[in-house]
Amino acid sequence: MKKIEIDSLSELERVAEEILSALGERRVVLLRGGMGAGKTTLVSRIAAKLGAEDTVTSPTFALVNQYEGREGTIYHFDFYRINRVEEVFDLGYEEYFYSGELCFVEWPEMVEGLLPDDAMQVRITVGDDQKRIFEIE
């Protein structure tokens, strides 16, 4: 596990680079952290590094947003508002998670049993003075 502590959002570039370099063959990244921890902001930095020119926004109501990067599609999920796991089946989650494209999942706790075993885990903790601690597994 790699642990990175940052003091400001300007340092998110370094976290994005660490996540991308640690990915290997994995295509699903689970972002765990409370409301306002910076999950969507982190996805925006990673998507920019991958060449996406779209504005990254939280897919809270759409459940999934799609961005085009230099090397493929980036899917960004937010399962915060999932009430029933059937909603995720209706979305066709398997087609996304096993597409070979990069998938970022906010609030994976809501669909724990459906997540790929080899998914990367990124835990975000907000510390004192708004410091962020990122644990990458």
C-alpha positions as CSV (number, residue, x, y, z in Angstrom):
1,M,0.0,0.0,0.0
2,K,1.2,3.5,-0.9
3,K,0.2,6.4,1.4
4,I,0.3,10.0,0.1
5,E,-0.6,13.1,2.2
6,I,-1.3,16.4,0.5
7,D,-1.9,19.9,1.9
8,S,-3.7,21.4,-1.1
9,L,-5.6,20.5,-4.2
10,S,-2.6,21.6,-6.4
11,E,-0.8,18.5,-5.2
12,L,-3.5,16.2,-6.7
13,E,-1.5,15.9,-9.8
14,R,1.0,13.8,-7.9
15,V,-1.7,11.5,-6.6
16,A,-3.2,11.1,-10.1
17,E,0.3,10.1,-11.4
18,E,0.7,7.6,-8.6
19,I,-2.6,6.0,-9.3
20,L,-2.0,5.7,-13.0
21,S,1.5,4.3,-12.5
22,A,0.2,1.7,-10.0
23,L,-2.7,0.5,-12.1
24,G,-0.9,-2.1,-14.1
25,E,-3.5,-4.3,-15.9
26,R,-6.3,-3.3,-13.5
27,R,-9.2,-1.3,-15.1
28,V,-11.5,-0.5,-12.1
29,V,-10.6,2.0,-9.4
30,L,-12.7,2.1,-6.3
31,L,-12.7,5.6,-4.6
32,R,-13.6,5.4,-0.9
33,G,-14.1,8.5,1.1
34,G,-16.7,10.6,2.7
35,M,-18.8,13.4,1.2
36,G,-16.5,16.2,0.1
37,A,-13.3,14.1,0.3
38,G,-12.3,15.0,-3.2
39,K,-13.2,11.8,-5.2
40,T,-14.7,13.7,-8.2
41,T,-11.8,16.2,-8.2
42,L,-9.3,13.4,-8.2
43,V,-11.1,11.8,-11.2
44,S,-11.0,15.1,-13.0
45,R,-7.2,15.3,-12.5
46,I,-6.7,11.7,-13.7
47,A,-9.0,12.2,-16.7
48,A,-7.0,15.3,-17.7
49,K,-3.7,13.4,-17.5
50,L,-5.3,10.8,-19.8
51,G,-6.1,13.5,-22.3
52,A,-9.8,14.0,-21.7
53,E,-10.9,17.5,-22.5
54,D,-14.4,17.2,-21.1
55,T,-15.4,18.8,-17.8
56,V,-15.5,16.1,-15.2
57,T,-18.6,16.3,-13.0
58,S,-20.1,14.0,-10.4
59,P,-22.5,11.5,-12.1
60,T,-24.6,11.3,-8.9
61,F,-27.9,11.4,-10.8
62,A,-26.8,9.9,-14.1
63,L,-24.9,7.1,-12.3
64,V,-22.2,7.1,-15.0
65,N,-20.4,9.7,-17.0
66,Q,-18.2,9.0,-20.0
67,Y,-15.1,10.8,-21.1
68,E,-12.8,10.2,-24.0
69,G,-9.0,10.1,-23.3
70,R,-6.1,9.6,-25.6
71,E,-6.0,5.8,-25.1
72,G,-9.7,5.0,-24.7
73,T,-12.9,5.7,-22.8
74,I,-13.0,6.6,-19.1
75,Y,-16.1,5.7,-17.2
76,H,-16.9,7.5,-14.0
77,F,-19.6,6.0,-11.7
78,D,-21.3,7.4,-8.6
79,F,-23.4,4.9,-6.7
80,Y,-24.3,7.2,-3.8
81,R,-28.0,7.3,-4.7
82,I,-28.4,3.6,-5.5
83,N,-31.4,2.3,-3.6
84,R,-31.5,-1.2,-4.9
85,V,-28.7,-3.3,-6.5
86,E,-31.0,-4.0,-9.4
87,E,-30.4,-0.5,-10.6
88,V,-26.8,-1.4,-11.2
89,F,-27.8,-4.5,-13.1
90,D,-30.2,-2.4,-15.2
91,L,-27.3,0.0,-15.9
92,G,-25.4,-3.0,-17.4
93,Y,-22.4,-2.6,-15.0
94,E,-20.7,-5.7,-16.3
95,E,-20.3,-4.3,-19.7
96,Y,-18.5,-1.3,-18.2
97,F,-16.4,-3.1,-15.6
98,Y,-15.2,-5.8,-17.9
99,S,-14.9,-3.7,-21.1
100,G,-11.1,-3.2,-20.7
101,E,-11.8,0.6,-20.4
102,L,-10.8,2.5,-17.3
103,C,-13.6,2.8,-14.7
104,F,-13.6,5.0,-11.6
105,V,-16.3,4.1,-9.0
106,E,-17.4,6.5,-6.2
107,W,-19.3,5.0,-3.3
108,P,-18.4,1.4,-4.2
109,E,-19.8,0.4,-0.7
110,M,-23.3,0.5,-2.3
111,V,-22.5,-2.4,-4.7
112,E,-19.7,-4.2,-2.9
113,G,-20.7,-7.7,-4.1
114,L,-20.6,-6.7,-7.8
115,L,-17.0,-5.3,-7.9
116,P,-14.1,-7.0,-9.6
117,D,-11.7,-8.8,-7.2
118,D,-8.7,-7.1,-8.7
119,A,-10.0,-3.5,-8.5
120,M,-7.6,-0.9,-7.2
121,Q,-8.7,0.6,-3.8
122,V,-8.1,4.3,-3.1
123,R,-9.1,5.5,0.3
124,I,-9.3,9.2,0.9
125,T,-9.3,10.6,4.4
126,V,-9.7,14.3,5.3
127,G,-7.3,15.2,8.1
128,D,-6.6,18.3,10.1
129,D,-6.6,21.6,8.2
130,Q,-8.2,19.9,5.2
131,K,-5.2,17.7,4.5
132,R,-6.0,14.7,2.4
133,I,-4.5,11.3,3.0
134,F,-4.7,8.9,0.0
135,E,-4.1,5.2,0.5
136,I,-3.6,3.3,-2.7
137,E,-3.8,-0.5,-2.7
